[in-house]
Amino acid sequence: MAPPHQSENSAPATVTTVDVTAARDLIAAAGGHRYLDVRTEEELSKLGHLVEVDRSINVPYMFIPSQAGCRVKNAQFVEQVASLFTKEEHVVVGCQSGKRSEQACVDLQAAGFKNVKNMGGGYLAWLHHGFPVHHRTNQPPPPSQDA
């Protein structure tokens, strides 16, 4: 678990974690929440993403630079999220296992986001429950009908 963010005049941030079934219900059309996937692009390409694509956005919390070999925090994460979500919007944040997304929630709360929730167990829990996923394919576009 990530240590809570604490400033000089505030109490530690408390991250609300919801289980994967509750997260699925929240991001369903009737639930009104959007999904922020903080996994790397490599993870998305390899393992897929939630079917609720129209309500899902990817902003990596960390990168894996080829020369570093280990994860490096995305220094622009909060700014990138702020360009896509309002601070009042209801957002479920998920990653591979629930650890990075919890850290991301701490950072977002510290930046003033009021309604972020961590998806406990992350994408692996989503897969374990058999919920639908989408895998990217690198297929060429279909031939043009004009040819």
C-alpha positions in Angstrom: 0.0 0.0 0.0 1.2 3.4 -0.9 2.0 5.8 2.0 -0.7 8.5 2.3 0.2 11.9 0.9 0.4 14.4 3.6 1.0 18.1 3.5 1.8 20.4 6.4 -1.8 21.3 7.2 -3.8 18.3 6.1 -4.7 14.8 7.2 -3.4 11.9 5.2 -5.4 11.1 2.1 -7.7 8.1 2.4 -8.1 6.2 -0.8 -11.4 4.5 -1.3 -11.0 1.1 -2.8 -13.9 -0.8 -4.4 -13.8 -4.4 -5.4 -13.8 -5.3 -9.1 -17.5 -6.2 -9.2 -18.4 -2.8 -7.7 -16.0 -1.1 -10.1 -17.6 -2.8 -13.1 -21.0 -1.6 -11.9 -19.7 2.0 -11.4 -18.3 2.2 -14.9 -21.3 0.7 -16.6 -23.3 3.3 -18.4 -25.8 3.6 -15.5 -23.0 3.9 -13.0 -21.8 7.2 -14.3 -18.1 6.7 -13.5 -15.3 6.9 -16.1 -12.4 4.4 -15.9 -8.8 5.6 -15.8 -6.3 2.8 -16.7 -2.9 3.8 -15.4 -1.0 0.8 -16.9 1.8 1.2 -19.4 1.0 1.0 -23.1 3.0 -2.2 -23.2 0.7 -3.8 -20.7 -2.4 -2.6 -22.6 -1.0 -4.1 -25.9 0.0 -7.4 -24.3 -2.9 -8.0 -21.9 -5.8 -6.0 -23.3 -8.2 -3.6 -21.6 -11.7 -3.3 -20.3 -14.5 -3.6 -22.9 -16.1 -0.3 -21.6 -13.7 1.5 -23.9 -16.0 4.5 -24.4 -15.7 5.3 -20.7 -12.1 4.3 -20.4 -8.9 6.4 -20.8 -5.3 5.3 -20.5 -2.7 7.6 -18.8 0.3 5.7 -17.7 1.3 6.3 -14.1 4.7 4.9 -14.8 6.9 4.2 -17.8 9.5 1.6 -18.5 12.2 3.4 -20.4 14.3 0.9 -22.4 17.6 2.2 -21.0 16.4 2.2 -17.4 14.9 -1.3 -17.2 12.8 -0.3 -14.2 9.6 1.7 -13.9 9.9 5.5 -13.7 7.0 7.7 -12.5 5.3 9.7 -15.2 6.2 13.3 -14.1 3.2 14.7 -16.1 0.6 12.2 -14.8 -1.5 14.7 -12.8 -1.4 17.3 -15.6 -2.4 14.7 -18.2 -5.3 13.5 -16.1 -6.4 17.1 -15.4 -6.6 17.7 -19.2 -9.0 14.7 -19.6 -11.1 14.8 -16.4 -12.6 17.5 -14.2 -11.7 17.4 -10.5 -15.4 16.8 -9.7 -15.8 13.9 -12.1 -16.4 10.4 -10.7 -13.5 8.2 -11.7 -12.5 4.6 -11.0 -8.7 4.2 -11.3 -7.2 0.8 -12.2 -3.8 -0.8 -13.0 -2.6 -4.4 -13.2 -3.0 -5.4 -9.6 -4.3 -2.3 -7.7 -1.0 -1.0 -6.3 -0.1 1.7 -8.9 -3.7 2.8 -9.1 -3.8 3.3 -5.4 -0.7 5.5 -5.6 -2.3 7.3 -8.5 -5.4 8.0 -6.4 -3.2 9.5 -3.7 -1.6 11.8 -6.2 -4.9 12.8 -7.8 -6.5 13.5 -4.4 -3.5 15.6 -3.4 -4.1 17.6 -6.6 -7.8 18.2 -5.7 -9.6 15.4 -7.4 -12.6 14.7 -5.2 -14.2 11.5 -6.5 -11.5 9.0 -7.4 -11.8 5.3 -6.4 -9.2 2.6 -6.6 -10.2 -0.7 -8.3 -9.0 -3.3 -5.9 -7.2 -6.2 -7.5 -6.8 -4.3 -10.8 -7.0 -5.7 -14.2 -5.9 -9.2 -13.0 -9.1 -9.3 -10.8 -11.2 -8.2 -13.8 -9.8 -11.1 -15.8 -10.2 -13.5 -12.8 -13.9 -12.7 -12.6 -14.3 -13.4 -16.4 -15.5 -9.8 -17.2 -15.2 -8.9 -20.9 -11.9 -7.5 -22.2 -10.7 -6.2 -25.6 -7.4 -7.0 -27.1 -5.7 -4.7 -29.6 -4.9 -6.3 -32.9 -2.2 -5.1 -35.3 -4.1 -6.2 -38.4 -3.7 -4.2 -41.6 -6.7 -2.2 -42.6 -9.2 -3.9 -45.0 -8.5 -3.4 -48.7 -10.1 -0.3 -50.2 -13.3 -0.9 -52.2 -12.0 1.7 -54.7 -9.2 -0.5 -56.1 
